[in-house]
Amino acid sequence: MTHARGERAALCDLLDRLGPDAPTLCDGWTTYDLAAHLVLRERRPDAAAGIALKPLAGHTAAVQESLKARHPYPELVGLVRRPGGVYGLVPFLDDAVNTLEMFVHHEDVRRAQPAWEPRAMPEDLDRLMWKRVSAGGRLMLRRSPVGVVLHRTGGGVALGGPRIGPKVEVTGPAPELLLFCFGRQEHARVELTGAPEAISRLKDAHLGI
């Protein structure tokens, strides 16, 4: 089983266990909303563009609500279990695109529940996460108001944010750095070093792709 399939299956198992009304880290979304989002992303390309493009966000939100109206929660989770659209037809694309997507959303659900703890990642997945963070840090941190120096526990440094001005050092394992760069600053287990004002501004920034 690929890491994308493993994270997808674990996420769906958790969604089934928690039910439709559990909280997530996605602002204002329940588990029902998140399941609808994932179905939309893979099976409604006409609406998926609004996930990233604000002018189309209204259409995306309307389609997401229509998915909830048409599909009971267990049915939506069942659709998430099976890669949809091009990801179902081209398995290597599912692994390339969805490994981190499924990991992040799995953690969105896990970390919104009481008494969560970070998971130990397989070594090859940990390396993949760091590769994506180090290669994509500039993109994910482009909206940071301060410079960012990412330090991976065990070795590795990546930069992001403005090149001039105050800097904050962010230290932690690759999965935690990935979550931080994806905009989950409050829930990533990292150590922040820098001026208090710069740290506060970075914590409040809208990070991610």
Secondary structure, DSSP 8 states (H G I E B T S, - for coil): --HHHHHHHHHHHHHHHH-TT-B-SSTT-BHHHHHHHHHHHHH-HHHHGGGT-GGGHHHHHHHHHHHHHHS-HHHHHHHHHS--THHHH-HHHHHHHHHHHHHHHHHHHHTTSTT-------HHHHHHHHHHHHHHHHHHTTT-SSEEEEEETTS-EEEES-SSS-EEEEEE-HHHHHHHHTT-GGGS--EEES-HHHHHHHHHS----
